[in-house]
Amino acid sequence: MPPLLQASGGHFYVVLENISNDPIWLATIDDIWFDNLSFEITDTNGKTTSYHAAHYAVAPHLVAFKLLRPKEVTVVEISYGEDGAEGAYAFPFPKAGGSNQASIRAIFDKAPDYAYPDILKDGVGIKWSGRAKSETCKVTLAGK
């Protein structure tokens, strides 16, 4: 039976692993990866839609950088719900009482023009940019 994601909200975890041979810097805002991490959900009709976390105003000084060494992993908690609260993902839940089968996969995407601060001047790590996709996972989306 596929995992159940309910419209009333909840959370799950995504594991990011540096599979390169170089340490890399990744940008986060209060450990929320909404600028980098999105999800593609494919319904039973084959329609795929991308979902990003709800944005909120962020002061530049709140941006943090995490060094991920080769083969190191970090775990990211993902919040979701139909209301799209700040920092949460508003997935396509059916109406009350309904449920839909779908496939979901995580997409980690970072443009090369991101403004990294002077933390990189010590020569540790690289400014990573690129796109990585997870395997798909079947889920059930359930309405309230």
Secondary structure, 3 states (H helix, E strand, C coil): CCCEEECCCEEEEEEEECCCCCCEEEEEECCECCCCEEEEEEECCCCEEEEEECCCCCCHHHEEEEEECCCCEEEEEEEECCCCCCCCECCCCCCCCCEEEEEEEEEEEECCCCCCCHHHHHCCCEECCEEEECCCEEEEEECC
